[in-house]
């Protein structure tokens, strides 16, 4: 994160991204994965509805 405050643009050699670009990419991917997780959870809970003894 300290690199984000520096005036010099430093790119990581494997991704060729700056630290700010990496953080933005991570946040975007995390948001997408969280939405997928929520959708799958809702689907599974719906499938468990006929079996109330399996739910918490």
Secondary structure, DSSP 8 states (H G I E B T S, - for coil): -HHHHSSS--B-TTT--BHHHHHHHHHHHHHHHHHHHHHHHHHHHHHHTT-GGG--
